[in-house]
């Protein structure tokens, strides 16, 4: 209901919405322009072709776009805790997380989703892969589970803002920064960093590991091959951890104190 209210408000000015949506699409597309410029000078990046990098970029970008569209408003949690405006949400007979996520719902963020999907389709058209039913099924599952994992990281980050109100940028380093990281092949990064996004912050399950299976490439050193199919389990575990952290944050909330 809250999201619908903001969507109706946005669509009142359709020309303005169209311009902001187009701007959002173009701004995010500039990230991919960097990759295009790279492949204008080289034939491969870390042993990956342009089509393979486009697949990595498209899956990560689409998943992050969906998470940002639905949970992007959680970045304002620090401000709400600091000024006490969170009290208004707590008084309503509705789940707090749903209210905070839907407040000031920005439909313009759909431009990021559209841009990621465009690159994903482009990469799939260029890929020379021996498709199997399992690989075809794995792609949409990867995108959905990736969105859930990113959303869980956003909720976990928003939970920390109950105690550290000005730490929103720390969360962004794992969400926006993680999205940028996953757009490139894991072979160009140090193995310690790759292990970190597998075993510590499980962002590798958003796109890297499933995409490597689709491309017929081996998993990073020390990572079992079956990890390519573990995204649903990792997404469920991430949601469980985020839920516990969110409940702990709510219990610790004491209003602004003013």
C-alpha positions as CSV (number, residue, x, y, z in Angstrom):
1,X,0.0,0.0,0.0
2,X,2.8,2.4,0.9
3,X,4.8,1.6,-2.2
4,X,1.7,2.0,-4.3
5,X,1.2,5.5,-2.9
6,X,4.6,6.5,-3.9
7,X,4.3,5.0,-7.3
8,X,1.0,7.0,-7.9
9,X,2.8,10.1,-6.7
10,X,5.6,9.5,-9.1
11,X,3.4,8.8,-12.1
12,X,1.5,12.0,-11.6
13,X,4.5,13.7,-13.4
14,X,5.1,11.1,-16.2
15,X,7.5,13.2,-18.2
16,X,9.7,13.8,-15.1
17,X,9.5,10.1,-14.3
18,X,10.5,9.1,-17.8
19,X,13.5,11.5,-17.7
20,X,14.7,10.2,-14.3
21,X,14.2,6.6,-15.3
22,X,16.3,7.2,-18.5
23,X,18.9,9.0,-16.5
24,X,19.2,6.1,-14.0
25,X,19.5,3.7,-17.0
26,X,22.3,5.8,-18.6
27,X,24.2,6.4,-15.3
28,X,24.4,2.7,-14.5
29,X,25.2,1.9,-18.2
30,X,28.4,3.9,-17.9
31,X,29.8,1.2,-15.7
32,X,29.5,-1.2,-18.6
33,X,31.0,1.4,-21.0
34,X,34.2,1.0,-19.0
35,X,34.2,-2.7,-19.8
36,X,33.5,-1.9,-23.5
37,X,36.5,0.4,-23.5
38,X,38.7,-2.3,-22.0
39,X,37.7,-4.8,-24.6
40,X,38.4,-2.2,-27.3
41,X,42.1,-2.6,-26.3
42,X,42.3,-6.3,-25.2
43,X,40.7,-9.6,-26.3
44,X,40.3,-11.0,-22.9
45,X,40.1,-10.0,-19.2
46,X,41.5,-12.5,-16.8
47,X,41.1,-15.2,-19.4
48,X,37.4,-14.3,-19.9
49,X,35.9,-13.1,-23.2
50,X,33.6,-10.2,-23.6
51,X,30.5,-12.4,-23.7
52,X,31.5,-14.1,-20.5
53,X,32.2,-10.9,-18.7
54,X,28.8,-9.6,-19.9
55,X,27.2,-12.6,-18.3
56,X,28.9,-11.9,-15.0
57,X,27.9,-8.2,-15.2
58,X,24.3,-8.9,-16.3
59,X,23.6,-11.5,-13.5
60,X,25.1,-9.4,-10.8
61,X,23.6,-6.1,-12.1
62,X,20.1,-7.5,-12.4
63,X,20.2,-9.1,-8.9
64,X,21.5,-5.9,-7.3
65,X,19.0,-3.8,-9.2
66,X,16.1,-5.9,-7.9
67,X,17.4,-5.6,-4.4
68,X,18.0,-1.9,-4.7
69,X,14.5,-1.4,-6.0
70,X,12.9,-3.2,-3.1
71,X,15.2,-2.5,-0.2
72,X,17.1,0.7,-1.3
73,X,15.2,2.9,1.1
74,X,16.8,1.1,4.1
75,X,19.8,3.4,3.7
76,X,17.7,6.1,5.5
77,X,17.5,4.0,8.7
78,X,20.3,5.9,10.4
79,X,18.5,9.2,9.9
80,X,15.2,7.8,11.2
81,X,16.9,6.4,14.3
82,X,18.7,9.7,14.9
83,X,15.7,12.0,14.6
84,X,13.1,9.6,16.1
85,X,10.9,9.5,13.0
86,X,11.1,5.7,13.2
87,X,8.5,6.0,16.0
88,X,5.8,6.7,13.4
89,X,6.4,3.4,11.7
90,X,6.4,1.5,15.0
91,X,2.9,2.9,15.9
92,X,1.4,1.4,12.7
93,X,-0.1,-2.2,12.8
94,X,2.2,-3.4,10.0
95,X,5.7,-5.0,9.8
96,X,8.4,-2.4,10.4
97,X,10.7,-3.8,7.7
98,X,8.0,-3.6,5.0
99,X,7.1,-0.1,6.0
100,X,10.7,1.2,6.0
101,X,11.5,-0.5,2.7
102,X,8.4,0.8,1.0
103,X,8.7,4.4,2.3
104,X,9.7,6.8,-0.5
105,X,9.7,3.9,-2.9
106,X,11.8,5.1,-6.0
107,X,10.4,3.5,-9.1
108,X,13.3,5.2,-11.1
109,X,15.6,2.5,-9.7
110,X,14.0,0.1,-12.2
111,X,16.4,1.7,-14.7
112,X,19.2,-0.3,-13.0
113,X,17.2,-3.5,-13.4
114,X,16.5,-2.8,-17.1
115,X,20.2,-2.0,-17.7
116,X,21.4,-5.3,-16.1
117,X,18.8,-7.3,-18.0
118,X,19.9,-5.7,-21.3
119,X,23.5,-6.6,-20.7
120,X,22.5,-10.1,-19.5
121,X,20.5,-10.8,-22.7
122,X,23.3,-9.3,-24.8
123,X,25.9,-11.6,-23.2
124,X,23.6,-14.7,-23.6
125,X,23.2,-14.0,-27.3
126,X,27.0,-13.8,-27.8
127,X,27.9,-16.8,-25.7
128,X,28.9,-20.1,-27.2
129,X,27.8,-22.4,-24.5
130,X,26.5,-26.0,-24.6
131,X,23.2,-25.4,-22.9
132,X,21.6,-28.1,-20.8
133,X,18.2,-28.0,-18.9
134,X,20.1,-27.6,-15.7
135,X,22.1,-24.5,-16.9
136,X,18.9,-23.0,-18.3
137,X,17.2,-23.4,-15.0
138,X,20.2,-22.2,-13.0
139,X,20.2,-18.7,-14.6
140,X,16.8,-17.4,-13.3
141,X,17.4,-19.1,-10.0
142,X,20.8,-17.3,-9.8
143,X,19.2,-13.9,-10.4
144,X,16.5,-14.4,-7.9
145,X,18.7,-15.8,-5.2
146,X,21.3,-13.1,-5.9
147,X,18.6,-10.4,-5.3
148,X,17.7,-12.1,-2.0
149,X,21.3,-12.3,-0.9
150,X,21.9,-8.6,-1.7
151,X,18.6,-7.7,0.1
152,X,19.7,-9.7,3.2
153,X,23.0,-7.8,3.2
154,X,21.1,-4.5,3.0
155,X,18.8,-5.5,5.9
156,X,21.9,-6.6,7.9
157,X,23.5,-3.3,7.2
158,X,20.4,-1.4,8.1
159,X,20.3,-3.3,11.4
160,X,23.7,-2.0,12.4
161,X,22.3,1.6,12.0
162,X,20.3,1.1,15.2
163,X,23.6,1.4,17.0
164,X,25.8,3.3,14.5
165,X,23.5,5.8,12.8
166,X,26.2,7.3,10.5
167,X,27.5,4.0,9.1
168,X,25.4,3.7,5.9
169,X,28.5,4.0,3.7
170,X,29.9,0.9,5.4
171,X,26.9,-1.1,4.2
172,X,27.2,0.5,0.7
173,X,30.8,-0.9,0.5
174,X,29.3,-4.4,0.6
175,X,26.3,-3.7,-1.6
176,X,27.3,-1.2,-4.3
177,X,30.9,-2.2,-3.9
178,X,30.1,-5.9,-4.0
179,X,28.0,-5.4,-7.2
180,X,31.0,-3.7,-8.8
181,X,33.3,-6.5,-7.7
182,X,31.1,-9.2,-9.1
183,X,31.0,-7.5,-12.5
184,X,34.5,-8.7,-13.2
185,X,36.0,-12.2,-13.4
186,X,37.3,-13.7,-10.1
187,X,40.6,-14.5,-11.8
188,X,41.7,-10.8,-11.7
189,X,41.5,-10.6,-7.9
190,X,43.7,-12.0,-5.2
191,X,42.7,-15.4,-3.9
192,X,42.2,-14.0,-0.4
193,X,39.6,-11.6,-1.6
194,X,37.8,-14.4,-3.5
195,X,37.7,-16.6,-0.4
196,X,36.4,-13.6,1.5
197,X,33.3,-13.2,-0.8
198,X,32.7,-17.0,-0.6
199,X,33.1,-17.8,3.1
200,X,32.7,-14.4,4.9
201,X,30.3,-12.2,2.9
202,X,28.8,-14.8,0.5
203,X,28.5,-12.5,-2.5
204,X,30.2,-15.0,-4.8
205,X,26.9,-17.0,-4.7
206,X,25.2,-14.0,-6.3
207,X,26.8,-14.6,-9.7
208,X,30.4,-15.9,-9.7
209,X,29.9,-19.5,-8.8
210,X,26.7,-20.2,-10.8
211,X,28.0,-18.3,-13.8
212,X,31.3,-20.3,-13.8
213,X,29.3,-23.5,-13.9
214,X,27.2,-22.2,-16.9
215,X,30.4,-21.2,-18.7
216,X,32.0,-24.6,-18.0
217,X,34.9,-23.0,-16.0
218,X,36.3,-24.5,-12.8
219,X,35.4,-22.9,-9.4
220,X,38.1,-20.8,-7.6
221,X,40.7,-22.8,-5.8
222,X,39.5,-24.4,-2.6
223,X,35.8,-24.0,-3.5
224,X,33.9,-27.3,-4.2
225,X,32.1,-27.7,-7.6
226,X,28.7,-28.2,-5.9
227,X,28.9,-24.6,-4.5
228,X,27.5,-23.5,-7.9
229,X,24.1,-24.9,-6.8
230,X,24.2,-23.6,-3.2
231,X,22.8,-20.1,-3.9
232,X,19.2,-21.0,-2.6
233,X,20.7,-22.4,0.7
234,X,23.0,-19.4,1.1
235,X,20.1,-17.0,0.4
236,X,18.0,-18.7,3.1
237,X,20.9,-18.6,5.6
238,X,21.6,-14.9,4.8
239,X,17.9,-14.1,5.4
240,X,18.0,-15.9,8.7
241,X,21.0,-13.9,9.9
242,X,19.6,-10.6,8.7
243,X,16.3,-11.4,10.4
244,X,18.0,-12.0,13.7
245,X,20.0,-8.8,13.4
246,X,16.9,-6.8,12.5
247,X,15.0,-8.1,15.5
248,X,17.9,-7.3,17.8
249,X,18.1,-3.8,16.4
250,X,14.4,-3.2,17.0
251,X,14.7,-4.5,20.6
252,X,17.5,-2.1,21.3
253,X,15.7,1.0,19.9
254,X,14.9,3.6,22.5
255,X,13.7,6.5,20.3
256,X,15.7,9.7,19.8
257,X,15.9,10.6,23.5
258,X,15.2,14.2,22.9
